[in-house]
Amino acid sequence: MAIIRISNNVLEELKLQASKKAADLSSPIGEVFILETIPVAGIKLRVPLDEYLAKIDGRTDIVPTGDAEFPIVVNNEVTVRDKKTFIDGKEVILLP
């Protein structure tokens, strides 16, 4: 899987948000932070990146960034309801 270049502004906004509020979803695998201003979410991992990538279904909107704090970004609208995650309205498992 190729590393997608995500704007430094997006990564900085994710880091700022993570410093100010709790994750939108948390599990032993990692934490999901959803930006409210643009349709992007960042994932802080508690497992190695390769281990995480082996567990997800290869969605093209879940991309590695090369960033140490947010190694995964979801380049799409993410919502969390009742501890379930949805990308563009479809239920997905972001933290398997």
C-alpha positions in Angstrom: 0.0 0.0 0.0 1.4 3.4 -1.0 1.8 6.2 1.5 -0.6 9.1 0.6 0.6 12.6 1.2 -1.8 14.3 3.6 -1.6 18.1 4.0 0.5 19.2 6.9 -2.4 21.5 7.8 -4.7 18.5 8.2 -2.2 16.6 10.3 -1.7 19.7 12.5 -5.4 20.1 13.0 -5.7 16.5 14.0 -2.9 16.9 16.5 -4.5 20.1 17.9 -7.8 18.4 18.3 -6.3 15.4 20.0 -4.6 17.7 22.5 -7.9 19.3 23.4 -10.5 16.5 23.5 -10.9 12.8 24.0 -11.0 10.4 21.1 -14.3 9.9 19.3 -13.7 6.1 19.5 -11.1 4.2 21.5 -10.0 0.5 21.6 -6.9 -1.5 22.4 -6.0 -1.1 18.7 -6.0 2.7 18.7 -8.0 5.9 18.9 -10.1 7.7 16.2 -10.3 11.5 16.1 -12.8 13.0 13.7 -12.3 16.5 12.4 -15.5 18.6 12.4 -14.3 21.1 9.8 -13.5 18.7 6.9 -14.4 15.1 6.1 -11.3 13.5 7.6 -10.5 11.4 10.6 -7.1 10.4 12.0 -6.2 7.2 13.8 -3.6 7.0 16.5 -2.4 3.3 16.6 -1.4 1.3 19.6 -0.3 -1.6 17.4 2.3 -1.6 14.6 1.1 -0.1 11.3 1.6 -3.4 9.4 -0.5 -5.3 11.9 -3.3 -2.7 11.6 -3.2 -2.8 7.8 -3.4 -6.6 7.8 -6.7 -6.4 9.7 -8.6 -3.8 7.6 -10.4 -4.6 4.4 -8.2 -2.6 2.0 -10.5 0.4 1.7 -9.0 3.1 -0.5 -10.1 5.9 1.9 -8.1 4.4 4.8 -4.5 5.5 4.0 -1.1 5.4 5.8 0.4 8.9 6.1 4.0 8.4 7.2 3.2 10.6 10.2 4.3 9.3 13.6 1.3 10.5 15.7 -1.4 9.9 13.1 -0.1 7.0 10.9 -3.6 6.4 9.4 -6.0 9.0 8.0 -9.5 8.3 6.7 -9.9 10.5 3.7 -13.7 10.6 3.9 -16.6 11.5 6.3 -16.5 9.4 9.4 -19.2 9.2 12.1 -19.5 7.3 15.3 -22.8 6.1 16.7 -23.2 3.6 19.5 -19.5 2.7 19.3 -19.9 1.8 15.7 -18.1 3.6 12.9 -19.5 4.7 9.6 -17.6 6.0 6.5 -19.8 7.9 4.1 -22.9 6.4 5.9 -21.8 2.8 5.6 -20.8 0.8 8.7 -17.1 -0.2 8.8 -14.7 -1.5 11.4 -11.9 1.0 11.8 -10.5 -0.5 15.0 -10.8 -4.3 14.5 
